[in-house]
Amino acid sequence: MNSSFKITEKIYNSLLELLNDVYFIDSKGNINDFQFYHDDHWLSDSAVIDNLIYKKGEWNIELLFALHTNPLKFIKRQIVSYTCQKKANLSASLMRRMAAKDQRGTLVLKIEDFNICPN
């Protein structure tokens, strides 16, 4: 069977040179390359709060991950949208339990943790 794909000798040689250079360019990573993982390690011990927002005819599910020892350290992410409120409520509670390290929900945030001054 005749192949319709043709590559010139010049392109083939440059491709081989690039593949050969990969050996010298690639290097083993160091611990600084994984700093993003250590920065977000607190997420494994965070309290997860689900939030439903009605916007443009859809129910958006947002999950808020907050560190239970320092509640001002948090990340909020929009996960998915539903048109039915019942499905959104059910999915939000299931997603919260799935995302939480402590599925029983003992990691909670209290209003007293924020030290709000009424002045």
C-alpha positions, 0 to 999 in steps of 0.5 A: 500500500502506498502512503500519501504522507511524505516528509522531506529529509531536511524536516526529518533531520531537524525533527531528529535533532529536536528529539536528541536535544530533549535529553539535554533540555529535560531535567529533574525537578526540584522541590520549588517546582512543587511549591503550589502543592504545599501552598494549597495543602491547607485545603485538605483540612478545610470546611466545605460550604455549599452555596446555591445562587439563582442566576440567569434562569439557572441554579449555580452550585458554588463550593467554598473551602475555608480553613477551619482554624483561620476562616479568612483563608478561603477559596470559592469555586463555581462547580456546575449549573442546574435548571431544577432547584431540587436537583441543584440542592441534592447535587450541592449536598452530595458535592459538599460531602464528597469534597469534604475531608470530614464527611460527617460535617464536624469541621464547621465555621462559627460566626465567633471565629471571624472576630467581627467588631460592631464599631 
